[in-house]
Amino acid sequence: MHVELLAYTQRNPALTVESVATIGDLGAIWQGKADYPENVVEFAGRVCYRSTHRMGAAADFIADRVREGHEDIIEHLVVTLRITDSLEPLRWRLLNRHCEVSELGSGAWLVSGNTRVWLDFFRRGVALEAVPILRTLAPGIFAEYAGAADISPIAGAAPLFDEAALAVLAPYEQGPMRVTLLGYTQPLLADPELALHHGAATFFFEGISRTCTHQLVRHRLASFSQESQRYVDLSKGGWKAIVPPAVAEHPQAMAELDEFWRIAEEKYAALRKMGIRKEDARFLLPNAAETRIVATMNFAAWSHFLWLRAVDKAAQWEIRAMGQAVLRMLHTLSPDVFAEHWRVYQEQFIQEA
Ligand SMILES: Cc1cc2nc3c(=O)[nH]c(=O)nc-3n(C[C@H](O)[C@H](O)[C@H](O)COP(=O)(O)OP(=O)(O)OC[C@H]3O[C@@H](n4cnc5c(N)ncnc54)[C@H](O)[C@@H]3O)c2cc1C
C-alpha cells in the first residue's frame, strides 16, 4: 500500500495574529504549542472548559484529553490521503462509518477522516502505513505512536483569496452572535461529488443560545465541542441571556425576561453556595443561556444543514442567521459546491428584501 497526503485542515487565512488579537479570545489560538491544526484541537478542548487563556500552558493537553476519553476534540482536524496499490480501503468505511472513501480507479482511493477516525484505524491495526503522516501532522493526538518515524515537515497549501474574499472570511458579528471560520480543508478535486465529500470546515459559534445549539447538534454527521455547563460555573462563564428580537422590541416582554434571568442567576448562585455541584445547579438554566460551540462537518453535511437552516424560511431566526453567516463563508471558500444554496439564498432573502 502506498500512502500520500493530499490535504488537511488549514487555518482560515483571514485569521491572522493581528486581525483576531482583540476579538474575544480568538487570539489564544496562536498560543498553542503546536502548528495550527493541533492548536485548533486544543482550542476546541479549551472552549469546553473555558480555559482558552491557558492555551499552550499544559504540555500534554491533547494527549491527556485523548487518554481520558474526551475524544470529540480530535474530530476537528480532517486529513485526506490518497491510497494506491491496495484494496484495503474497501473495508475501512465498514470499520468506521465516519470516514469518506471514494474509489478513483486503477487501485487508487481517496480517504478522508478526522484524526479520531485515523486513531481508531491505527488502534485496530489498520492503515498503519499512514502513521508517519498523521504523527507528523498531529504529534499530540498520536502520542501513543511516538516511536514511529516522522516524515519531513509538511507545508500547508497556500490558499489564494483576494481582499474581498478575506473580508467575508473574517469573523462575522450580528448582535451577540459571532461566527468564526477556524479552518477548512479542500483537496483540489475537479469532480464536484468528490469535492462535496472530501472538503470540510470548522466553525466557532459564540453569543448564541442553548436553543440554537440544541438544533445544531441534532445534525448527526458532525463533530461538536461545546462549553460545558457541568464544568464551567455560570459566574465564570459570564453567560448572558440571548434575547429574541420579538422580546427585545416589546418593553413589557423584555422586563419579564430580565426579571426571569435575574432570578435564574440568583437561584443558581444560591444553590452553588449551598455546595450543590455545577452539574446539578445547571438544571435551573433556561434555553436562553448563552453558549459557545466548535462544529466541524464535511461539505456534504454542511450542505444539508444549509438547506434546512439557512435558506429555508421555516428555519428559526437564530439558527437561520447563523446558517446564513456559514453560507456566506462556505460559498466564498467553495463557490461551485455551494452555488445552488447561494442562488436560493439570493432569491429568497436578498432580492426579496
Ligand atoms: C423546520 C424544522 C422543524 C423541526 N422540528 C422538529 C421537532 O419538532 N422535533 C424534533 O425532534 N426535531 C425537529 N427538527 C429536527 C429534524 O427532525 C432533524 O433532527 C434535524 O434537522 C437534523 O437533520 P436530519 O435528521 O435531516 O439530518 P442530519 O442528522 O444532519 O443527517 C444528514 C442526513 O444523514 C442521514 N441520516 C443521518 N442519520 C440517520 C439515521 N439514523 N437514519 C437514517 N438516515 C440518517 C439522513 O439522510 C439525513 O438527512 C426540525 C427541523 C427543522 C428544520
Ligand as a Chemical Component Dictionary entry (heavy atoms), coordinates in Angstrom:
data_LIG
# 
_chem_comp.id                   LIG 
_chem_comp.type                 NON-POLYMER 
_chem_comp.pdbx_formal_charge   0 
_chem_comp.three_letter_code    LIG 
# 
loop_
_chem_comp_atom.comp_id 
_chem_comp_atom.atom_id 
_chem_comp_atom.alt_atom_id 
_chem_comp_atom.type_symbol 
_chem_comp_atom.charge 
_chem_comp_atom.model_Cartn_x 
_chem_comp_atom.model_Cartn_y 
_chem_comp_atom.model_Cartn_z 
_chem_comp_atom.pdbx_ordinal 
LIG C1  C1  C 0 -38.133 23.470 10.475 1  
LIG C2  C2  C 0 -37.709 22.330 11.330 2  
LIG C3  C3  C 0 -38.519 21.868 12.338 3  
LIG C4  C4  C 0 -38.133 20.791 13.152 4  
LIG N1  N1  N 0 -38.954 20.360 14.155 5  
LIG C5  C5  C 0 -38.584 19.323 14.950 6  
LIG C6  C6  C 0 -39.410 18.835 16.021 7  
LIG O1  O1  O 0 -40.493 19.345 16.262 8  
LIG N2  N2  N 0 -38.965 17.808 16.779 9  
LIG C7  C7  C 0 -37.766 17.187 16.543 10 
LIG O2  O2  O 0 -37.414 16.238 17.259 11 
LIG N3  N3  N 0 -36.957 17.627 15.546 12 
LIG C8  C8  C 0 -37.324 18.661 14.758 13 
LIG N4  N4  N 0 -36.477 19.102 13.761 14 
LIG C9  C9  C 0 -35.162 18.449 13.635 15 
LIG C10 C10 C 0 -35.092 17.479 12.425 16 
LIG O3  O3  O 0 -36.028 16.456 12.510 17 
LIG C11 C11 C 0 -33.709 16.844 12.339 18 
LIG O4  O4  O 0 -33.433 16.104 13.512 19 
LIG C12 C12 C 0 -32.593 17.862 12.177 20 
LIG O5  O5  O 0 -32.954 18.865 11.293 21 
LIG C13 C13 C 0 -31.322 17.160 11.667 22 
LIG O6  O6  O 0 -31.463 16.916 10.287 23 
LIG P1  P1  P 0 -31.502 15.486 9.614  24 
LIG O7  O7  O 0 -32.051 14.448 10.528 25 
LIG O8  O8  O 0 -32.140 15.616 8.275  26 
LIG O9  O9  O 0 -30.035 15.184 9.213  27 
LIG P2  P2  P 0 -28.592 15.023 9.864  28 
LIG O10 O10 O 0 -28.577 14.472 11.217 29 
LIG O11 O11 O 0 -27.887 16.306 9.597  30 
LIG O12 O12 O 0 -28.045 13.923 8.903  31 
LIG C14 C14 C 0 -27.891 14.151 7.487  32 
LIG C15 C15 C 0 -28.548 13.046 6.678  33 
LIG O13 O13 O 0 -27.960 11.794 7.030  34 
LIG C16 C16 C 0 -28.955 10.771 7.004  35 
LIG N5  N5  N 0 -29.059 10.190 8.345  36 
LIG C17 C17 C 0 -28.382 10.595 9.449  37 
LIG N6  N6  N 0 -28.656 9.787  10.486 38 
LIG C18 C18 C 0 -29.541 8.872  10.030 39 
LIG C19 C19 C 0 -30.197 7.755  10.637 40 
LIG N7  N7  N 0 -30.013 7.436  11.915 41 
LIG N8  N8  N 0 -31.025 7.022  9.864  42 
LIG C20 C20 C 0 -31.232 7.325  8.548  43 
LIG N9  N9  N 0 -30.635 8.366  7.926  44 
LIG C21 C21 C 0 -29.792 9.116  8.657  45 
LIG C22 C22 C 0 -30.252 11.426 6.541  46 
LIG O14 O14 O 0 -30.319 11.315 5.141  47 
LIG C23 C23 C 0 -30.031 12.875 6.925  48 
LIG O15 O15 O 0 -30.791 13.765 6.137  49 
LIG C24 C24 C 0 -36.867 20.168 12.946 50 
LIG C25 C25 C 0 -36.039 20.656 11.920 51 
LIG C26 C26 C 0 -36.426 21.720 11.131 52 
LIG C27 C27 C 0 -35.502 22.229 10.067 53 
# 
loop_
_chem_comp_bond.comp_id 
_chem_comp_bond.atom_id_1 
_chem_comp_bond.atom_id_2 
_chem_comp_bond.value_order 
_chem_comp_bond.pdbx_ordinal 
LIG C1  C2  SING 1  
LIG C2  C3  SING 2  
LIG C2  C26 DOUB 3  
LIG C3  C4  DOUB 4  
LIG C4  N1  SING 5  
LIG C4  C24 SING 6  
LIG N1  C5  DOUB 7  
LIG C5  C6  SING 8  
LIG C5  C8  SING 9  
LIG C6  O1  DOUB 10 
LIG C6  N2  SING 11 
LIG N2  C7  SING 12 
LIG C7  O2  DOUB 13 
LIG C7  N3  SING 14 
LIG N3  C8  DOUB 15 
LIG C8  N4  SING 16 
LIG N4  C9  SING 17 
LIG N4  C24 SING 18 
LIG C9  C10 SING 19 
LIG C10 O3  SING 20 
LIG C10 C11 SING 21 
LIG C11 O4  SING 22 
LIG C11 C12 SING 23 
LIG C12 O5  SING 24 
LIG C12 C13 SING 25 
LIG C13 O6  SING 26 
LIG O6  P1  SING 27 
LIG P1  O7  DOUB 28 
LIG P1  O8  SING 29 
LIG P1  O9  SING 30 
LIG O9  P2  SING 31 
LIG P2  O10 DOUB 32 
LIG P2  O11 SING 33 
LIG P2  O12 SING 34 
LIG O12 C14 SING 35 
LIG C14 C15 SING 36 
LIG C15 O13 SING 37 
LIG C15 C23 SING 38 
LIG O13 C16 SING 39 
LIG C16 N5  SING 40 
LIG C16 C22 SING 41 
LIG N5  C17 SING 42 
LIG N5  C21 SING 43 
LIG C17 N6  DOUB 44 
LIG N6  C18 SING 45 
LIG C18 C19 SING 46 
LIG C18 C21 DOUB 47 
LIG C19 N7  SING 48 
LIG C19 N8  DOUB 49 
LIG N8  C20 SING 50 
LIG C20 N9  DOUB 51 
LIG N9  C21 SING 52 
LIG C22 O14 SING 53 
LIG C22 C23 SING 54 
LIG C23 O15 SING 55 
LIG C24 C25 DOUB 56 
LIG C25 C26 SING 57 
LIG C26 C27 SING 58 
# 
